[in-house]
């Protein structure tokens, strides 16, 4: 199962997220749950960088992705980063609604 943890600050901003595991929905290379989660999360990170100029701290490995938003961003830039990451969460939740046996999202403060 793919486990996704979204870490929020006390003010409810997304501070970081971590994705780990494998969906095991289908064979490697044909797993639409894994492909969807990967495309949405990597796409969001790329959008943050391309549209705001912010480069999050990234750690990647086989079946693992961790993304940390830099501290103390200017408020206008942080709002854009947060909107892009909230969009990522909407997309991931849509995948979870359909394929909940293979992907789970947890929120932590």
C-alpha positions as CSV (number, residue, x, y, z in Angstrom):
1,X,0.0,0.0,0.0
2,X,1.1,3.5,-0.7
3,X,1.2,5.6,2.5
4,X,1.0,9.3,2.2
5,X,1.6,11.6,5.2
6,X,0.9,15.3,4.9
7,X,2.5,17.3,7.7
8,X,0.9,20.6,8.5
9,X,2.0,23.5,10.7
10,X,-0.2,24.9,13.6
11,X,-1.6,27.4,11.1
12,X,-2.6,24.5,8.8
13,X,0.0,25.2,6.1
14,X,1.6,22.2,4.4
15,X,5.1,21.9,5.8
16,X,6.1,18.6,4.1
17,X,4.7,15.4,2.7
18,X,6.1,11.9,2.5
19,X,5.0,9.1,0.1
20,X,6.2,5.6,0.7
21,X,5.4,2.0,-0.4
22,X,4.0,0.4,-3.4
23,X,0.3,0.1,-4.4
24,X,0.5,-3.5,-5.7
25,X,-2.6,-2.8,-7.8
26,X,-0.9,-4.3,-10.9
27,X,2.4,-5.5,-12.1
28,X,5.3,-3.1,-12.1
29,X,5.0,-0.7,-15.0
30,X,1.3,-1.3,-15.3
31,X,0.2,0.0,-11.9
32,X,-2.1,2.9,-12.5
33,X,-2.4,3.7,-8.8
34,X,1.4,4.1,-8.4
35,X,1.7,6.0,-11.7
36,X,-1.1,8.3,-10.7
37,X,0.3,9.1,-7.2
38,X,3.8,9.6,-8.7
39,X,2.5,11.9,-11.5
40,X,0.5,14.0,-9.2
41,X,3.2,14.4,-6.5
42,X,6.1,15.0,-8.9
43,X,3.9,17.3,-11.0
44,X,3.1,19.4,-7.9
45,X,6.7,19.7,-7.0
46,X,7.6,20.7,-10.6
47,X,4.8,23.2,-10.6
48,X,6.0,24.7,-7.3
49,X,9.4,25.2,-8.7
50,X,8.3,26.4,-12.2
51,X,5.6,28.8,-11.0
52,X,7.1,30.2,-7.8
53,X,10.8,29.7,-8.1
54,X,10.8,27.8,-4.8
55,X,12.9,24.7,-4.7
56,X,11.6,22.3,-2.0
57,X,14.0,19.9,-0.2
58,X,13.5,16.6,-1.9
59,X,14.5,13.1,-0.9
60,X,13.8,10.2,-3.3
61,X,14.3,6.5,-3.5
62,X,12.5,3.3,-4.7
63,X,8.9,3.8,-3.5
64,X,9.8,6.8,-1.5
65,X,9.4,10.6,-1.9
66,X,9.8,13.3,0.8
67,X,9.3,17.0,0.1
68,X,9.8,19.8,2.6
69,X,8.7,23.3,1.9
70,X,11.4,25.9,2.9
71,X,10.7,27.9,6.0
72,X,10.1,31.7,6.0
73,X,9.0,32.2,2.5
74,X,7.5,35.6,1.6
75,X,3.7,35.5,2.3
76,X,2.7,35.9,-1.4
77,X,5.0,33.1,-2.6
78,X,4.0,30.8,0.3
79,X,0.3,31.3,-0.7
80,X,1.1,30.1,-4.2
81,X,3.1,27.1,-2.9
82,X,0.3,26.2,-0.6
83,X,-2.3,26.4,-3.3
84,X,-0.3,24.1,-5.6
85,X,0.2,21.6,-2.8
86,X,-3.5,21.7,-1.8
87,X,-4.3,20.9,-5.4
88,X,-2.0,17.9,-5.2
89,X,-3.9,16.7,-2.1
90,X,-7.2,17.0,-3.9
91,X,-5.9,14.9,-6.7
92,X,-4.4,12.3,-4.3
93,X,-7.7,12.1,-2.4
94,X,-9.5,11.4,-5.7
95,X,-7.2,8.5,-6.2
96,X,-7.7,7.3,-2.6
97,X,-11.5,7.5,-3.0
98,X,-11.4,5.1,-6.0
99,X,-8.4,2.9,-4.9
100,X,-8.5,3.0,-1.1
101,X,-7.2,-0.5,-0.7
102,X,-4.0,0.6,-2.3
103,X,-3.4,4.2,-1.1
104,X,-3.9,5.9,2.2
105,X,-3.5,9.6,3.1
106,X,-2.8,10.7,6.7
107,X,-2.7,14.2,8.0
108,X,-0.5,15.3,10.9
109,X,0.0,18.6,12.8
